[in-house]
């Protein structure tokens, strides 16, 4: 059995550890009344993008998710009324070191979120929040989920309703994994012979689509584009050909009609092959196959459960193609070789 599969199923316990271990540390860095700047790269950037909605809802703060390479352009925007948060699974990536050095040189305090407290990020951050995910051999699953949860907790601290929801998250994750184990082969078969796929998210689930596409690229070596439904309609839709698979991701009964409007257009006008992934337990919605995830709280906390089925999908499809499920062609070499001269 691939280690990646095990790591996916370890995630609910990681979230339980964070639920117990992070709140005492978070009390040292209150975020009320501050503008929040969340910096990350790759899966960490996806986590920042997914979590920013919780800050907007529960802190009423201006929250921005920013690619780490843009950090230098934001240095003048950081002041005493703002908080910078740098997210990096390893805490050692090239981009992370660049942004940490930049903030240290400018005397800008920042909080670090990483899986390794002894990393460059962990040692230099004003406060370090450990992801408590343990060793991770495969693509970012435990650490990506833990990064989202750490940010959720930052946003939800001191809000009773938010914390009650987050306490229930591990159970919802377990229910989602159980459901997804039952349909992952069907979803893999739907996508298995495709050369390209589109993963599109409605509103707050645009970054879920982005993270899903990242995993498909890393593990399945498939051209997968992840973006918002709105952006998809303004440009990328022009390249849709008959039979192109399109996965629409959404949340909430109040938004289902909007999601179906998009589905009808993409299926009936563009002739795409459309399926849904929503929190509805129905296997079909208005004729479209729906692959459900479980979450009964607010949309602002729905991203982790919505991402889990794509983790299982990536593992299943990589196994079917006999790829190295727990390894990488290039990504694993970056930390050791990226700053060295290329031969």
ABEGO torsion letter per residue (X at the ends): XBAAAAAAAAAAAAAAAAAAAAAAAAAABBABGBBBBBBBBEAAAAAAAAAAAAAAAAAGBBBBBBBAAAAAAAAAABBAABBBBBBBAAGABAAAAAAAAAAAAAGBBBBBBBABAABAAAAABABBBBAGAEBBABBBAAAAAAAAAAAAAAAABGBAAAAAAAAAAAAAAAAAAAAAAAAAAAAAAAAAABABBBBBBBEAAAAAAAAAAAAAAAAAGBBBBBBBAAAAABGAAAABBBGBBBBBBBBEAAAAAAAAAAAAAAAAAAGBBBBBBBABABABBGGBBBBBBBBABBAAAAAAAAAAAAAAAAAAAAAAAGBBAABBAAAAAAAAAAABBBX
